[in-house]
């Protein structure tokens, strides 16, 4: 085995075993800090972004591991993965640590990579045989694919932070404009005052987010345009319910309306509480800190589909993209009406 493959194997062992002393199967691990915390965290944009990035990193690591057993491309795959991992290690470590804290609370330091995989219901291994033409084609495309911006996890994370900030700002502005046209005079005056105070507090953060949007959009090679995304976001918030209008002035005074806190870590759950109390605390925290399912990340990224791939001029690249779709998901983009969707959605792979 070449030195490059040995280094890659060591890195893959470090990722997939995540600190285990031996390659023995990982134990069950620490329990979830709350049954509320499993699957996708639509309430918390930062956690949702980290879940996606972890899924990408996990998918890449599984493919790189499988590619070590494909002789024709093993060395190229090993070199590509090693270079990619070294570039992304900082953000991968940050994501892993924060997700461990989200899922396991005070026992986060006991959590290994496999425990996060289980918490997210990700595939634990590939279903492709080592001698399959599908795996051979995916491995052949791995080195070039990992050079693409969509696998620059740090750039993707910056984009998600900017989208979250602009999402909150757009919701506040569009809802306020719509509600001011509907509310009675007294409520209208109160909403105008609260909106003006909110804008004074948040204006600098809003301007910064808009200034960064185009840069981060381009750096991550996101499909479509930032302008299209903004237009869809405004349309999404254009018709608030009567209940939302009645509560809007109060909402503008809460942390949920803060642009600067739009990408904050999820609040901790009190692990010492009795199970019933802990569950109530989790539900309360979700309701108080973030309005349900108010994910700000709604860019119109077009997900690759098998139909689209059949017309791609590069079939090897298409196969790699089709394979990675199992891990590189943005579930919130499929939500045309986030307010009516459940708070969490479990991954369920065949």
N, C-alpha and C positions, 0 to 999 in steps of 0.2 A: 504494500500500500504506500502510495506517495506521501510525502510530507504534507502536501496540501490537503489530501484526503484525511490524514490523521488529525490535522488541526480542525478541519470541518467536523469530523466525528466527535472530537472533544467539545466543540462549541455546541453541537446538537445534544450531546449528553448533558451539558450544563443547562441548556434550555429545557429539554423535555423532562429531565429528572429534577431540575431546579433545586439543587443543593442536596439531593439524597446522597448518602454516604456510599451506597452500593446500587447497582442496577436492579435491585429487587423491586417488585411491584410496589407502588406507593400505597401506604395505608389509607384508610378511609379519610383521615385528616380531620381538622377541626370542624365543628358543626357550623352551619350558617348562623350568623348573628341574629337573623330573623327570617321566618318563612316568607316575609315580604320581599326579601332580597334574593331573587333568583330570576334568571332570564334577563331580558333587555330592560334597562332602567330608563324608560321614556321620560320620567319626571326630571331626570338629572342630565342635562346635555353633556357635561364633562364626563360622567361615567359612561354614557351611551357612546361617546366618541372613543373612550378607552376600550370599551368592549369590542368595537369594530376593529381598532388597531390590534388588539390582542388576537382577534380572529385571523387577521391577515398574517401576523407573525407566526401564529400556530400553523396555519395552512402552508406557509412557506417552509417552515421547519419540517413538517411531515413530508412534503415533496422532496426537500433536499435529502432527508434521511433515505427515502425510497430510491433516490437517484444514485446513491452510493453503490447500489447493487445493479446498476445498469452500466456495464463495462465501457460502452462506446462513449458515454458522456460523463462518467463518474468524476474524472479530474476537473473538467470544466464546471460541472455543477458544484463541486466542493469549493473550488476557488471563488465562484460567483457568490455562493452563500456566505463564505467566510468574510469576503469583502463587504457584502451587504450587512451582515450582522454587526461587524465592527463599526460601521457607520451608524447603525440604528440602535446600538446597545443602550445608550443613555435613555432614549425615549422608551425602549422596551422595558428597561428596569423600572422606570418611573410608572409606567402603566401597570406593570405587574404588582408593584408595591401598593399602589392606590386601589387597585381592584381587590387585592387581598384584604385591605382594611375595610373596603366596602362590604365584602361578603362575610368576613370572619372576625371583624372588630378587633378586640384586644388580643385575639389569638392569631392575628395576621402573620406573625413571624413563623408560625407552624405550617403555613400554606405553601405548597409546592405548585409547580406549573400544572401538574395533572389535576390538582384540586380545583384550580380555576377553570380548566377544561371541562371538568364535570359540572361545575356551577353554571357554566354557560351552555351546557349540552352540546359542546363541539364534538366533532368526530375525533375519537382517540387514535385512529390509524386510517391509512388509506385502504381502499378495497381493490386497488389495481395490482395485478400480479407482476412480479419483477420482470418477466419476459413479455409483458403485454405491449403491443404497439402503441397503445394509448399512453402508457407511462413513458415509453421511449420518446414519443413526440413531445410530451410535456417537459421531460428533462432536457431535451434538445433546445427548447425555448427558454429554459430557466435563466441562463446567464444574461440574455438580452432583456428579458422581462424585468429582472430585478434592477436594471438601470433606469427604468421608467419612473416618472414622478409619482405615479399612483402607488408605488411601494416606498416612497419617502415618507415614513411615518411621522417624522417631526413636522414636515410641511403640511400633512393632512391634519395634524393636531392643531396647528396654528389656524388653519382655515376653519376648523370646527369652532374654535374659540371666537373667531370673528363672526361667524354665522350666528352663534348663540347671542352675542351682544346685539347685533343688528336685528335679530328676531324679536328680542324683548323691546327694543326701541320702536320697531315698526308696529308691533302689537299695541304699545301704549299710544302712539301717535294716531294710528288709523282708527282704533277703537274710540279714542277721545273725540276725533273729528266726527265720527258717525254718531256717537252718543250725544254730543252737544246739539245735534240737529233734531234730536228726539225728546230729550228730557224737558220737564217743566222748568220754568224760569229759575226757581230757587235752586233746584238740583243742578241746572245748567251752570249757574254762577259758581256754585261750589266746585263742580268738576273743572271749570276753567281755572279757578284758583289753584287746585291741586295739580293740574297738568302744568301750569306755569312754574310752580315750585319744583315739580319733578324735572322739568326741562332745565331749570337752573342748576340742579344737582347733577344731572346726567349729561349735559350738553358736551362737555369736554370728552367724555368717554365715547359718546355717539360719534363725534367728529373723528376721533382716532380710529374707531372701528370702520367707518366708511372709507377712510384714507387707506386702510390696510386691506380692504376687501379685494380689490383688483389684483394687488400683488400676490396675496395668498392664493387667490383663484388660479392665477397663472402658474405659480410655483408648484401647485398640486395637479396641474393639467386637468382640472375639473371640466367636464363636458358642459356644453351650453355656455351662456354668458352670465356674469353677475347681474347684469341689468334684467335679464329674463327671470332670474331667481327672485330679484326684488319685486318685480311686477307680480309674480305668482304669490309671493308672500303678502303683498298688499291686498290682492284679491282674496286670499285666504282669510284675512282679518276684516274684510270690508263690511260684513253684516253681523255684528255682535248681537247676541240675544238681549232681550229686555232685562233679564237677570244680570247679565254682565254689565250692562249700562248702569243699572242701579248700584252695583257694587264697585264700579270702576274707580271712583274717587278714593275709596278706601284702599283699593288694591294698589294704587299709585304710591301709597305711603309705606308699602310693605317691602321687605327684601326681595320678594319675587319680581318686583318691577325695577329692580336696580340693574342697570346695564353692567356696572362694575362687578356685580356678583352673579352674573348670568352663567359663568363657567366655573363657579366655586365648587369645591368638593361636596359630596353629599353629607348631610349632617350625621353625626354618629348616633347609633342607637344604644340606649343604656342597657348593657349586657347583664347587669346585676338584677334587673327587674324580673319579676315572675313572668312566665311565658305569656300569660294573657295581658299583663301590663306592658311587656315589651312590644307585643304586637300592636297594642293601642298606641304606644309611643311612636312606632314606625308609621302608622297611618296618619297620626297627628303631624309628624314631621313632614310627610309628603304634602299634606294639605296646607301647612302653614308656610313652608319655604318655597314650594313650587306649585303652581296651579297644575292639576292633573293633566298629563299628556300635552303640556305646552312646550314641546320640543321646538327649539328655534331652528334646528338644522333641517331645512326643507329645500335644498338646492335641486334643480331639475336634472340630476345626473341620470343618464340613460344607462340602465343595467344591460350588459350583454345578454342576449338570449340565443338559444340554439338556432332560431330562424335567421337572426341577424348574422350569426357566425357562418352560415352556409354560403353567404355571399362575400365573405372576407377574402381578400386577395392573398392572405397569408394563413393557410390552414393550420400550421403549427402554432402560430400565435393565438389563433382562435381556440384551439384545443386547450392551451394553457389558461386562457381567460375563462373558458367554460369550467375547467377544473377549479380555478380559484374562486368562482362565484359561490361555492359552498362556504367560503370563509370571508370573502370580501363583500360583506353585505351592508346595506344601509336601510334597515327595515323601516325607519321612520319616513323614508322618501316614498314608500308605497302607500302611506296613509293619506288619503284624500280628505279625510275628515277626522283629524286627530282628537277632537273633543269627544267623539263617540267611541273611541277605541279603548280596549282594556289597558291598564297601566303597565302590564308586562306581557311579553310574548316569548314563549319558550322556543328555542330552536328545536326542531325535530327532524333529524336527518334520517333518511332510509338506511 
